[in-house]
């Protein structure tokens, strides 16, 4: 009885100590209170074209949901660590042979097989190949031959008598063409050497396997082994996608925290043109949120093996749930999220299965929580409608090229690491370049700054000045300057008058873009180019589009007026005129005969099997387009005929100087008879301020101080619990 009481007391003490230990552990590792916090965007540090973000490696000291940290809870744990086991390398260094580890056993078997093959190749006696003459004079004539073995009717193995020179090896061999020829030659050799029949070498015929049958199977076996190894190491083999060698990468950041309470799946779709910074924006999000940031490319879901794509999707969301709250970014999601249909053949069926798994994971019965999903694509029009419905990617963000204020802000970022002329003001340079680069994206601006630095270094200049930036803009727009390209005098004159026609027609048309520069120096694929300053506008009238068509036809008309012939140099101009005319008639409804209708024009490179309108409508559209282009051509012809002297002056000056800027055009043609804007201040006049508005809404001001105050409370509560 006393023994039972003592055992019960000891058990109660052990239970109490365990409870206290659990309480103490929870007090130390309790997850912070979850609440949705929005983070203020901080300026991203940049060096040239490369962005750097405040990233920090992930630490598992604070487990999620009160779970104890350990190898089984580490995100993206590699293979060999499942179940809390140590890596087989660590166990082997500690003297413990990890026979229960599959990787160790596979490596051991592979090493044993390789060692066996090497040992066989090292120990076997390959013999030595000789010729028939050596066999007769060095071995048969000297009586060193014990017997001859004809192997597989292909070669003869010469077995030497005991006591022969050991350096020769145990045997030598020579090839034979056929057995009959070998027997006749051997008989003739015996006769010439005068050997008695009793002293002649015995001939034995044998059939041996040389391993060629097995050698033919080695490529097949290697292929099967590679497939099995790939499947075992991939998601189908039980390995997590985020493990060592997996397609998912995780980033932890050191800045403001993003904790969640009662938070559901939040999904954002970034649909931008190329170069506007959708991936850069995702990196900036990683730099602001102190939560796991999981990244994956859409193309990494598609493999040649059936079922790998859906398995990787499951692994990705499993990792996201384990590390919630977290941010999941899928780049180029159009690779896996294309519209379903069009036949289930091969990769199309696998892509649809992967998309179905993605749809289920994003909003199925097992809905993820505390996960922010970001995705980026350049083609939102090809995405499946089920992927875009509310509950999945319902927050769609579209951002086109930046406006003039945005370009000025981007220029300021990229100008920081550059060594500018001390007499130049960085803000003034940023504003001037922003006014001269309408339609440029962030990638184009970074390219301009990089090209300016390269041009300055190429000319051995210590500092970068305005001239270098202007040359860099020309380089990005028109391509590399080809001063060494030789043009015939007639071709050069044709190019000069062609560009003069563009410049003069645009100078005297009200709605044409202001001219900045015209040149006949070949750049890229073109023999000359005219640089204009397009207006920052989003709505265009019929008159504006018509004037632009006339300006593009100015080169072809000038060739016809001054030379009486036309050339292929207007190919690009005619292509743009045709596209503009079809857009006005088909898309914008600017034709009275066609009516107020709009049809989608096919994208470049897309195959059009049938048009969305009838043959009669198509014929009417073609007639209207031809009539519109003819009217633009006639107006341009009248203008060039009227300004014949001005076109000739500009053409002759181009032949002399090769490059004319706006000041030269004013000297030749006089001031442009229409009002135009050219400076940053003129463009932003009436918009409130010269700088971009980056202020936060009222509800998000001073949120950092509130977060710091809330973070000071948990230590006090822990002290109370400890007391």
C-alpha positions in Angstrom: 0.0 0.0 0.0 2.8 2.4 0.9 4.5 1.6 -2.4 1.3 2.4 -4.3 1.0 5.8 -2.5 4.6 6.7 -3.2 4.2 5.8 -6.9 1.1 8.0 -7.1 2.8 10.9 -5.4 5.7 10.6 -7.8 3.4 10.5 -10.8 1.5 13.6 -9.6 4.8 15.4 -9.2 5.9 14.4 -12.7 2.6 15.6 -14.1 2.8 18.9 -12.3 6.3 19.5 -13.5 5.2 18.7 -17.1 2.3 21.1 -16.8 4.5 23.9 -15.5 7.0 23.2 -18.3 4.2 23.4 -20.9 2.9 26.6 -19.3 6.3 28.1 -19.3 6.9 27.1 -22.9 3.7 28.6 -24.0 4.4 31.8 -22.2 7.8 32.0 -24.0 6.7 31.0 -27.5 3.1 32.2 -27.7 2.3 33.7 -31.1 1.6 37.4 -31.1 -2.0 38.6 -31.4 -3.1 38.4 -35.0 -4.4 41.5 -36.6 -4.4 42.8 -40.1 -1.8 45.5 -40.5 -0.9 47.5 -43.6 2.6 48.5 -44.2 3.8 51.8 -45.6 5.9 51.4 -48.7 9.5 52.6 -48.2 11.8 53.8 -51.0 13.7 51.0 -52.6 17.4 51.3 -52.7 18.9 51.0 -56.2 22.3 50.7 -57.8 21.9 51.2 -61.6 19.5 48.7 -62.9 19.7 46.3 -59.9 17.4 46.8 -56.9 18.3 45.7 -53.4 15.8 45.1 -50.7 16.2 44.6 -46.9 16.0 40.9 -46.7 16.9 38.6 -43.9 17.1 34.8 -43.7 14.2 33.0 -42.1 14.4 32.2 -38.4 12.2 29.5 -36.9 12.6 30.6 -33.3 8.9 31.8 -33.1 6.7 28.9 -34.1 3.3 29.5 -35.6 0.1 28.6 -33.7 1.9 27.7 -30.6 3.5 24.6 -32.1 6.9 23.7 -30.8 9.7 24.4 -33.3 11.5 21.4 -34.6 12.7 19.8 -37.8 9.2 18.7 -38.7 7.9 22.2 -38.6 10.6 23.9 -40.6 9.3 25.3 -43.8 10.6 23.7 -46.9 12.4 21.0 -45.0 14.7 19.0 -47.2 14.6 15.3 -47.7 16.2 13.2 -45.0 14.8 15.5 -42.3 11.3 14.1 -42.2 10.1 12.8 -38.9 12.7 14.8 -37.0 15.6 12.6 -38.0 19.0 14.1 -38.5 20.7 14.3 -41.8 22.6 11.1 -42.7 25.8 13.0 -43.1 25.6 14.3 -39.5 24.7 10.9 -38.2 27.7 9.3 -40.1 30.1 11.9 -38.6 28.8 11.0 -35.1 29.7 7.3 -35.7 26.1 6.2 -36.3 25.7 4.3 -39.6 22.2 5.4 -40.9 21.1 2.2 -42.4 17.4 3.3 -42.1 18.0 6.4 -44.4 17.0 5.7 -48.0 19.4 8.3 -49.4 22.3 6.7 -47.6 21.3 3.2 -48.9 21.0 4.4 -52.5 24.3 6.1 -52.3 25.9 3.1 -50.8 24.5 0.7 -53.5 25.6 3.1 -56.2 29.1 3.3 -54.8 29.3 -0.5 -54.5 28.2 -1.0 -58.1 30.7 1.6 -59.4 33.5 0.0 -57.2 32.7 -3.5 -58.6 32.9 -2.3 -62.2 36.2 -0.5 -61.6 37.6 -3.6 -59.8 36.6 -5.8 -62.6 38.2 -3.5 -65.2 41.3 -3.3 -63.1 41.8 -7.0 -62.4 40.9 -8.5 -65.7 43.6 -9.4 -68.2 42.8 -7.8 -71.5 45.8 -9.5 -73.3 47.7 -7.8 -76.1 46.8 -7.4 -79.7 49.4 -8.5 -82.3 49.5 -8.9 -86.0 49.6 -12.2 -88.0 53.3 -11.6 -88.9 54.2 -11.2 -85.2 52.3 -14.3 -84.3 54.2 -16.4 -86.9 57.7 -15.1 -86.3 57.7 -14.2 -82.6 55.6 -16.9 -81.1 54.9 -19.8 -83.5 58.4 -20.0 -84.8 60.0 -19.9 -81.3 57.6 -22.5 -80.0 55.9 -20.3 -77.4 52.4 -21.3 -78.4 50.5 -23.7 -76.2 47.2 -23.6 -78.0 45.0 -21.4 -80.1 41.4 -20.5 -79.2 39.1 -19.2 -81.9 36.6 -17.1 -80.0 33.2 -16.4 -81.6 34.9 -16.8 -85.1 36.1 -13.2 -84.7 39.6 -13.3 -83.1 42.2 -15.9 -82.0 43.5 -16.0 -78.4 47.0 -17.3 -78.3 47.7 -19.1 -75.1 51.4 -19.1 -74.3 53.3 -22.1 -72.9 54.2 -22.0 -69.2 57.5 -20.2 -68.6 57.1 -17.7 -71.4 58.1 -14.1 -70.8 55.6 -12.8 -68.2 55.8 -9.3 -69.6 53.9 -10.6 -72.6 50.9 -11.4 -70.4 49.0 -14.7 -70.1 47.9 -14.5 -73.8 48.0 -12.4 -76.9 45.3 -12.2 -79.6 44.8 -11.2 -83.2 41.7 -10.6 -85.4 40.8 -12.9 -88.3 38.6 -12.3 -91.3 37.1 -15.7 -91.5 37.8 -19.2 -90.0 38.6 -20.7 -93.4 41.2 -18.1 -94.2 42.7 -18.5 -90.8 43.0 -22.3 -91.2 44.6 -22.0 -94.6 47.1 -19.4 -93.4 47.9 -21.5 -90.3 48.5 -24.6 -92.4 50.7 -22.6 -94.7 52.7 -21.2 -91.8 53.2 -24.7 -90.3 54.5 -25.9 -93.7 56.9 -23.0 -94.2 58.3 -23.4 -90.6 58.6 -27.2 -91.2 56.8 -28.1 -88.0 55.8 -31.7 -87.5 52.2 -32.5 -86.9 53.0 -33.5 -83.3 54.6 -30.1 -82.6 51.8 -28.0 -84.1 49.6 -25.9 -81.9 46.2 -27.2 -81.1 43.2 -25.1 -82.3 40.1 -24.9 -80.1 36.8 -23.3 -81.1 34.9 -21.5 -78.3 31.9 -19.3 -78.0 32.0 -16.6 -75.3 29.8 -13.7 -74.3 31.6 -10.4 -74.5 28.9 -8.4 -72.7 27.7 -6.5 -75.8 24.2 -7.7 -75.2 24.3 -6.1 -71.7 26.1 -3.1 -73.0 23.2 -2.4 -75.4 20.8 -2.2 -72.4 22.9 0.3 -70.4 21.3 3.4 -72.1 17.9 2.1 -71.4 18.7 1.2 -67.8 20.3 4.7 -67.3 17.1 6.4 -68.6 14.8 4.3 -66.4 17.0 5.0 -63.4 17.0 8.7 -64.1 13.2 8.7 -64.4 12.8 6.8 -61.2 15.3 9.1 -59.4 13.4 12.2 -60.7 10.0 11.0 -59.7 11.4 10.0 -56.2 13.0 13.3 -55.6 10.0 15.3 -57.0 6.6 16.0 -55.5 5.3 12.6 -56.7 8.0 10.9 -54.6 6.8 12.4 -51.3 9.2 15.3 -51.2 8.0 18.8 -50.4 8.1 21.3 -53.2 9.8 23.8 -51.0 12.6 21.4 -49.9 16.1 21.2 -51.0 16.1 21.4 -54.8 12.4 22.2 -55.0 10.9 24.9 -57.2 9.7 27.1 -54.4 11.9 29.7 -52.6 11.1 31.4 -49.3 12.3 34.8 -48.2 12.0 36.3 -44.8 12.2 40.0 -44.2 13.3 42.2 -41.3 11.0 45.2 -41.6 7.5 45.8 -40.4 5.4 42.8 -39.4 2.2 41.7 -41.0 0.1 39.6 -38.6 -3.4 38.5 -39.2 -6.6 38.0 -37.2 -9.8 36.8 -38.7 -8.1 37.2 -42.0 -9.2 35.3 -45.1 -7.4 34.6 -48.4 -6.5 37.8 -50.0 -5.6 37.6 -53.7 -4.1 40.3 -56.0 -3.5 40.0 -59.7 -0.9 42.3 -61.2 -1.6 42.8 -64.9 1.1 45.1 -66.3 2.7 45.7 -69.7 6.3 44.4 -69.8 8.9 46.5 -67.9 6.5 48.3 -65.6 7.8 46.4 -62.5 5.3 43.8 -61.4 8.0 41.5 -60.1 9.8 44.5 -58.6 6.5 45.4 -56.7 6.3 41.9 -55.3 9.9 42.2 -54.1 9.1 45.5 -52.5 6.2 43.7 -50.7 8.7 41.1 -49.4 10.8 44.0 -48.2 8.0 45.4 -46.1 6.3 42.4 -44.6 8.0 40.4 -41.8 6.3 37.2 -42.9 7.4 34.3 -45.1 7.5 35.3 -48.8 7.1 32.3 -51.1 7.9 32.8 -54.8 7.3 30.4 -57.7 7.1 30.8 -61.5 4.1 29.6 -63.4 6.3 27.6 -65.8 7.7 25.6 -63.0 4.3 23.8 -62.6 4.5 22.3 -66.1 6.7 19.2 -66.5 6.8 16.3 -68.9 5.6 13.9 -66.2 1.8 13.5 -65.7 0.6 14.7 -62.2 3.7 16.7 -61.3 2.0 20.0 -61.8 -1.0 19.4 -59.5 1.3 17.9 -56.9 3.5 21.0 -56.9 0.4 23.2 -56.5 -0.6 21.1 -53.4 2.9 21.3 -52.0 3.0 25.1 -52.5 -0.3 25.7 -50.6 0.7 23.2 -48.0 3.9 25.2 -47.3 1.8 28.4 -47.3 -0.6 27.0 -44.7 2.3 25.8 -42.5 3.9 29.2 -42.6 0.7 31.3 -42.3 0.5 34.3 -42.2 2.6 34.5 -45.4 2.7 36.0 -48.8 2.7 33.7 -51.9 3.8 35.2 -55.3 3.2 33.4 -58.6 5.0 35.1 -61.4 3.9 34.7 -65.0 0.7 32.9 -64.0 -0.5 32.8 -67.6 1.7 29.8 -68.1 -0.6 27.7 -65.9 -3.8 29.8 -65.8 -4.7 29.9 -69.5 -8.3 29.3 -70.6 -9.4 25.7 -70.6 -10.7 24.1 -73.8 -9.3 23.5 -77.2 -8.9 19.8 -76.8 -7.3 17.6 -74.2 -4.1 16.5 -75.9 -0.8 16.0 -74.1 0.5 19.1 -72.4 -2.9 20.8 -72.7 -4.5 18.2 -70.5 -1.7 18.4 -67.9 -2.0 22.2 -67.9 -5.8 22.0 -67.3 -5.2 19.5 -64.5 -2.8 21.9 -62.9 -5.2 24.8 -63.3 -8.0 22.8 -61.7 -5.8 22.0 -58.7 -4.9 25.7 -58.4 -8.6 26.7 -58.5 -9.5 24.1 -55.8 -6.6 25.2 -53.5 -7.5 28.9 -53.9 -11.2 28.6 -53.1 -12.4 25.1 -52.6 -13.7 23.1 -49.6 -10.3 23.3 -47.9 -9.9 27.1 -48.1 -6.6 28.5 -47.1 -6.5 31.3 -44.5 -4.0 33.9 -43.4 -2.4 33.8 -46.9 -1.9 36.7 -49.2 -1.5 35.5 -52.8 0.1 37.8 -55.4 0.3 36.9 -59.1 1.8 38.7 -62.1 1.1 38.4 -65.8 1.5 40.3 -69.1 -1.5 38.6 -70.6 -4.6 38.9 -68.4 -6.8 38.4 -71.5 -5.8 34.7 -71.8 -6.5 33.8 -68.1 -9.4 31.4 -67.3 -12.6 33.2 -66.1 -12.8 30.9 -63.1 -9.4 32.2 -62.0 -10.6 35.8 -62.2 -14.0 35.4 -60.4 -14.6 37.0 -56.9 -13.1 34.9 -54.2 -10.0 34.1 -56.2 -8.1 36.9 -58.0 -10.8 39.5 -57.4 -8.4 42.4 -56.7 -6.9 43.1 -60.1 -4.3 45.8 -60.3 -3.4 47.4 -63.7 -0.6 49.8 -64.0 0.6 51.1 -67.3 3.7 53.2 -68.1 4.2 55.9 -65.5 3.1 59.5 -66.1 5.5 62.4 -66.2 5.6 62.7 -62.4 6.2 59.0 -62.0 9.0 59.1 -64.5 10.6 62.0 -62.6 10.5 60.0 -59.4 12.0 56.9 -61.1 14.8 59.0 -62.7 15.7 60.3 -59.3 16.1 56.8 -58.0 18.3 55.7 -60.9 20.4 58.9 -60.9 21.5 58.5 -57.3 24.5 56.1 -58.0 25.5 58.0 -61.2 28.4 60.4 -61.1 26.8 63.6 -62.6 28.4 66.8 -63.6 28.7 68.9 -60.3 27.1 71.9 -62.1 23.9 69.9 -62.8 21.0 69.6 -60.4 19.7 66.0 -60.1 16.1 67.1 -59.6 16.3 69.3 -62.7 17.9 66.6 -64.8 15.2 64.1 -63.6 12.4 66.5 -64.6 14.0 67.3 -68.0 14.5 63.6 -68.8 10.9 62.8 -67.7 9.6 65.4 -70.1 11.6 64.0 -72.9 10.6 60.3 -72.4 6.8 60.0 -72.7 5.6 56.4 -72.7 8.8 55.0 -71.2 8.5 52.3 -68.5 10.6 51.8 -65.5 12.8 49.3 -67.3 13.3 51.8 -70.2 14.3 54.6 -67.7 16.8 52.3 -66.1 18.2 51.4 -69.5 18.5 55.1 -70.4 20.5 55.8 -67.2 22.7 52.8 -67.9 23.3 53.8 -71.5 24.2 57.3 -70.4 26.9 56.0 -68.1 28.3 53.7 -70.8 28.4 56.6 -73.3 30.3 58.8 -70.8 32.7 56.0 -70.1 33.2 55.3 -73.9 34.2 59.0 -74.4 36.5 58.9 -71.4 34.4 61.6 -69.6 34.7 61.8 -65.8 31.1 63.0 -65.3 27.8 62.4 -67.0 26.1 65.4 -68.6 22.9 66.2 -70.4 24.3 65.4 -73.8 25.0 61.8 -72.7 21.4 61.4 -71.5 20.1 62.7 -74.9 22.3 60.3 -76.8 21.1 57.5 -74.5 17.4 58.3 -75.3 18.2 58.2 -79.0 20.0 54.8 -78.4 17.0 53.3 -76.6 14.4 54.7 -79.1 16.2 54.2 -82.5 18.9 51.7 -81.8 22.6 51.8 -82.2 24.0 54.5 -84.4 25.7 53.2 -87.5 28.1 55.9 -88.7 30.1 53.4 -90.8 27.1 52.3 -92.9 27.8 53.5 -96.5 24.8 54.8 -98.4 24.9 55.7 -102.1 24.5 59.4 -102.9 21.0 58.8 -104.4 19.9 56.8 -101.4 21.2 59.4 -99.0 19.3 62.1 -100.8 16.1 60.1 -100.8 16.4 59.5 -97.1 17.0 63.2 -96.4 13.9 64.3 -98.4 11.9 61.5 -96.9 12.7 62.7 -93.3 12.2 66.3 -94.4 8.7 65.4 -95.6 7.9 64.0 -92.2 9.3 67.0 -90.3 7.6 69.7 -92.5 4.2 68.0 -92.5 4.2 67.5 -88.8 5.4 71.1 -88.3 2.4 72.6 -90.0 -0.3 70.2 -88.7 -2.0 71.4 -85.5 -2.6 68.0 -83.9 0.8 66.4 -84.9 3.3 65.8 -82.1 6.0 68.4 -81.7 9.3 67.6 -83.4 12.5 67.2 -81.3 15.1 65.9 -83.7 15.4 64.6 -87.3 18.4 62.6 -88.5 19.6 60.7 -91.5 22.2 58.8 -89.6 21.2 55.1 -89.8 20.1 53.6 -86.5 19.0 50.0 -86.0 17.1 48.8 -89.0 16.1 52.4 -90.2 18.1 54.6 -92.4 16.8 57.7 -90.7 14.4 58.8 -88.1 12.4 61.7 -86.7 11.9 62.0 -83.0 8.7 63.6 -81.7 7.4 64.5 -78.2 3.9 62.8 -77.9 1.4 64.4 -75.6 0.4 62.9 -72.3 -3.2 62.2 -73.1 -5.6 59.2 -72.9 -8.4 60.3 -75.3 -7.9 61.1 -79.0 -10.2 62.8 -81.4 -10.8 61.9 -85.0 -8.9 65.0 -86.1 -5.8 64.1 -84.0 -5.6 60.6 -85.4 -6.1 62.0 -89.0 -3.2 64.5 -88.5 -1.0 61.7 -87.3 -1.7 59.6 -90.4 -0.9 62.6 -92.6 2.4 63.1 -90.7 3.3 59.4 -91.2 2.6 59.7 -94.9 4.8 62.8 -95.3 7.9 60.7 -96.2 6.2 58.7 -99.0 4.6 61.9 -100.5 7.9 63.8 -100.4 9.6 61.0 -102.4 6.8 61.1 -105.0 6.9 64.9 -105.3 10.7 65.4 -105.5 11.8 62.3 -107.3 8.8 61.1 -109.2 9.2 57.6 -107.8 8.5 55.7 -104.5 10.8 53.4 -102.6 10.5 50.7 -99.9 11.7 53.1 -97.2 8.0 53.9 -96.3 7.2 50.3 -95.3 7.0 51.0 -91.6 5.1 54.2 -92.1 2.5 52.5 -94.2 2.1 49.7 -91.7 1.4 52.2 -88.9 -1.1 54.1 -91.1 -2.9 50.9 -91.9 -3.1 49.9 -88.3 -4.4 53.3 -87.3 -7.0 53.3 -90.1 -8.3 49.9 -89.1 -8.5 50.8 -85.5 -10.5 53.9 -86.2 -13.0 52.0 -88.4 -13.2 48.6 -86.6 -12.6 49.5 -82.9 -13.4 53.2 -82.4 -16.6 53.4 -84.5 -15.4 56.5 -86.4 -17.0 55.6 -89.7 -20.6 56.7 -90.5 -21.1 53.8 -93.0 -19.8 51.0 -90.7 -21.7 52.5 -87.7 -21.1 52.7 -84.0 -19.8 49.2 -83.6 -16.5 47.8 -82.2 -14.8 44.5 -83.1 -11.5 43.2 -81.6 -8.6 43.3 -83.9 -6.2 40.3 -83.7 -3.0 40.6 -81.8 0.3 40.4 -83.6 1.2 36.8 -84.1 -2.3 35.4 -83.4 -4.0 33.1 -85.9 -7.5 34.3 -86.9 -9.7 31.5 -88.2 -12.8 33.6 -88.7 -13.8 37.2 -88.4 -16.4 38.4 -85.9 -18.4 40.1 -88.7 -19.9 39.1 -92.0 -18.3 39.2 -95.4 -20.3 42.2 -96.4 -19.2 44.1 -93.3 -15.6 43.1 -94.0 -15.8 44.5 -97.5 -17.4 47.7 -96.2 -14.6 48.0 -93.6 -11.9 47.6 -96.3 -13.6 50.3 -98.5 -13.7 52.7 -95.5 -10.1 52.1 -94.6 -9.0 52.6 -98.2 -11.0 55.8 -98.4 -9.6 57.1 -95.1 -6.0 56.5 -96.2 -6.7 58.1 -99.6 -8.0 61.2 -98.0 -5.0 61.4 -95.7 -2.7 60.9 -98.7 -4.4 63.7 -100.7 -4.2 66.1 -97.8 -0.5 65.4 -97.3 0.2 65.7 -101.0 -1.5 69.2 -101.0 0.5 70.3 -98.0 3.9 69.1 -99.4 3.1 70.8 -102.7 2.3 74.0 -100.9 5.4 73.8 -98.7 7.7 72.6 -101.5 10.4 75.2 -100.8 10.5 74.4 -97.0 10.8 70.7 -97.6 13.7 71.3 -100.0 15.5 73.6 -97.5 15.2 71.0 -94.8 16.4 68.2 -97.1 19.5 70.2 -98.2 20.3 71.1 -94.6 20.0 67.4 -93.6 22.4 66.5 -96.3 24.9 69.0 -94.9 24.5 68.4 -91.1 22.8 65.0 -91.0 21.1 65.9 -87.7 18.7 68.8 -87.1 17.3 69.7 -83.7 14.3 72.0 -82.9 16.4 75.1 -83.0 17.5 74.4 -86.6 13.9 73.7 -87.6 12.8 77.1 -86.1 15.6 78.8 -88.1 14.5 77.2 -91.4 10.7 77.2 -91.0 10.1 79.8 -88.3 8.2 79.2 -85.1 5.5 76.5 -85.2 2.1 78.2 -85.6 0.5 76.2 -82.8 0.9 76.2 -79.1 3.0 73.3 -77.6 4.4 72.2 -74.3 8.0 71.0 -73.9 9.1 71.5 -70.3 8.3 69.6 -67.1 6.7 72.6 -65.5 4.4 73.2 -68.5 3.2 69.6 -68.5 2.4 69.4 -64.8 0.9 72.9 -64.6 -2.5 72.7 -63.0 -2.0 69.3 -61.4 -1.5 70.6 -57.9 2.3 70.1 -57.3 5.4 69.4 -59.2 6.2 66.2 -57.2 4.3 62.9 -57.2 1.8 62.5 -54.4 2.9 59.6 -52.2 1.1 60.5 -49.0 -0.9 57.9 -47.1 -4.6 58.0 -46.4 -5.7 59.4 -43.0 -6.4 56.0 -41.6 -2.9 54.8 -42.1 -0.9 57.7 -40.7 1.3 57.1 -37.7 0.5 53.4 -37.9 4.1 52.5 -37.0 3.8 54.1 -33.5 0.5 52.2 -32.8 2.2 49.0 -33.7 5.1 49.6 -31.4 2.8 50.4 -28.5 0.9 47.2 -29.0 4.2 45.3 -29.1 5.2 46.6 -25.8 2.3 44.9 -24.0 3.2 41.2 -24.4 6.4 41.4 -22.3 4.4 43.0 -19.4 1.8 40.2 -19.6 4.5 37.6 -19.6 6.0 39.1 -16.4 2.6 38.9 -14.8 2.3 35.2 -15.8 5.8 34.5 -14.5 4.9 36.2 -11.2 
